[in-house]
Amino acid sequence: MDLQTMQDQLTERLLQQQLVSATISQPRLKSNDIKRIKLKPVEIKKEYLIQFEYQHEHVLKHENLPVEEAARKLALLFTDFRQALFQFTDEKVQIQLSKKFKVIWKAEPTGEKKAELSHNRKKQYLLEDGIPYPFLVRLGVQSPDGKVKKQKYDKFRQINRFIEFIDDALAYLPQDRTVRILDFGSGKSYLTFALYHYLRIEKGLDLRVTGLDLKKEVIEECQQIAQDLHYEQLEFLVGDINDYNGESAVDMVVTLHACDTATDMALARAVKWDAKVILSVPCCQHELNSQIDAPELGIMLQHGLIKERFSALATDSIRAELLSLVGYETQLMEFIDMEHTPKNILIRAYKTDRKPAAGQFERYRQFTALLSATPFLENELKEYL
Ligand SMILES: C[S@@+](CC[C@H](N)C(=O)[O-])C[C@H]1O[C@@H](n2cnc3c(N)ncnc32)[C@H](O)[C@@H]1O
């Protein structure tokens, strides 16, 4: 097949609204700034458009074009790229161009596929297996061609789930100034990098992100990776959550699996900084386990295993209630499937002007009295209660 015939066929299919998705790859020149382009149809204000997503080394750029214009753009792209994969409503087409622009066109029927046109559809922002994201390649989750490594698949899923939460939180973050984000106990920082990638590179938000952790070597490595990726508004600091006081206002606080009361300290700091968004997945809650004394619950608490789990659930319920009492709309949500980790509850809190409901504080008091508990977080927040 020659180039013109290929282009005519693609134009015809675009005009007939048969495109489901496409990826154009293999730049002829290694120096090409754009590495890959993804296409999909979108409907914006009732107009059928083709969205082009240009994947640069560290940045994604989008443009939505009417079909005729999209067809012309596509023809142009084939002067610079040698490979494409189109999913149409009835078949998959693989295209390979030779050095001299000879076309190999391989079509394979796939059964009926439907294009998902909603511009804001949920899956739009998820990271895809098969597309290389520089931070995931650098962190060893993906191989350089974008394939997720088998042993890293759970991590990949967790990262995607986390990005869903970040996306939901976006509406609560200021859009007119630099957004300040802290990740307490960032550890190896897969999720810190994911957060940065999504908010900065995909959403173009003006932000400054700091990951804080006790472990010097891990932090140095993360700092190096951030530098290598040119993530200029992401920094990593060695420090203890309990002593971290170098801020006056923060927009979003993240703590993922920070141990025991380090989570509470981070939550308390977030409230003091008037953070608009808090995302926290607690870890190893020991505090209540040693405090609980509730004869009424003896049937449960006589079993060490149950007591431990009960303490963890009670701790998270108390955390959520305290955040609600100081004006946060708070939910406890499933982070990822239980089969992957027992540390599965995410506390999500958005700042509101809401005052506590009548009797809410008394209800809280009755609960802590029942357990004979004096929670660390309550003490930290006493001036707000
Ligand atoms: C289980 S790891 C989780 C890492 C990362 N947030 C994640 O979800 O993949 C917990 C991290 O919290 C850090 N950490 C625990 N207590 C801390 C504290 N008081 N101050 C700073 N970091 C702390 C640990 O060093 C560790 O790296």
The ligand as an SDF file (V2000), in Angstrom:
LIG
                    3D

 27 29  0  0  0  0  0  0  0  0999 V2000
    5.5770    1.8660   55.1700 C   0  0  0  0  0  0  0  0  0  0  0  0
    6.5600    3.1750   54.5830 S   0  0  0  0  0  0  0  0  0  0  0  0
    5.4860    3.9040   53.3800 C   0  0  0  0  0  0  0  0  0  0  0  0
    6.1670    4.7020   52.3230 C   0  0  0  0  0  0  0  0  0  0  0  0
    5.2580    5.3790   51.2970 C   0  0  0  0  0  0  0  0  0  0  0  0
    4.4970    6.4610   51.8810 N   0  0  0  0  0  0  0  0  0  0  0  0
    4.3400    4.4020   50.6370 C   0  0  0  0  0  0  0  0  0  0  0  0
    3.1350    4.4080   50.9060 O   0  0  0  0  0  0  0  0  0  0  0  0
    4.7950    3.6170   49.8090 O   0  0  0  0  0  0  0  0  0  0  0  0
    6.4700    4.2770   55.9240 C   0  0  0  0  0  0  0  0  0  0  0  0
    7.4990    5.3740   55.8460 C   0  0  0  0  0  0  0  0  0  0  0  0
    7.2450    6.3080   56.8850 O   0  0  0  0  0  0  0  0  0  0  0  0
    8.4600    6.7670   57.3680 C   0  0  0  0  0  0  0  0  0  0  0  0
    8.2290    7.2870   58.7110 N   0  0  0  0  0  0  0  0  0  0  0  0
    7.7530    6.6390   59.8030 C   0  0  0  0  0  0  0  0  0  0  0  0
    7.7120    7.4510   60.8530 N   0  0  0  0  0  0  0  0  0  0  0  0
    8.1610    8.6580   60.4370 C   0  0  0  0  0  0  0  0  0  0  0  0
    8.3450    9.9080   61.0540 C   0  0  0  0  0  0  0  0  0  0  0  0
    8.0920   10.0710   62.3420 N   0  0  0  0  0  0  0  0  0  0  0  0
    8.8480   10.9270   60.3370 N   0  0  0  0  0  0  0  0  0  0  0  0
    9.1370   10.7790   59.0140 C   0  0  0  0  0  0  0  0  0  0  0  0
    8.9760    9.6080   58.3630 N   0  0  0  0  0  0  0  0  0  0  0  0
    8.5020    8.5670   59.0730 C   0  0  0  0  0  0  0  0  0  0  0  0
    9.3440    5.5300   57.3450 C   0  0  0  0  0  0  0  0  0  0  0  0
   10.7190    5.8550   57.3360 O   0  0  0  0  0  0  0  0  0  0  0  0
    8.8990    4.8430   56.0700 C   0  0  0  0  0  0  0  0  0  0  0  0
    9.6900    5.1810   54.9700 O   0  0  0  0  0  0  0  0  0  0  0  0
  1  2  1  0
  2  3  1  0
  2 10  1  0
  3  4  1  0
  4  5  1  0
  5  6  1  0
  5  7  1  0
  7  8  2  0
  7  9  1  0
 10 11  1  0
 11 12  1  0
 11 26  1  0
 12 13  1  0
 13 14  1  0
 13 24  1  0
 14 15  1  0
 14 23  1  0
 15 16  2  0
 16 17  1  0
 17 18  1  0
 17 23  2  0
 18 19  1  0
 18 20  2  0
 20 21  1  0
 21 22  2  0
 22 23  1  0
 24 25  1  0
 24 26  1  0
 26 27  1  0
M  CHG  2   2   1   9  -1
M  END
$$$$
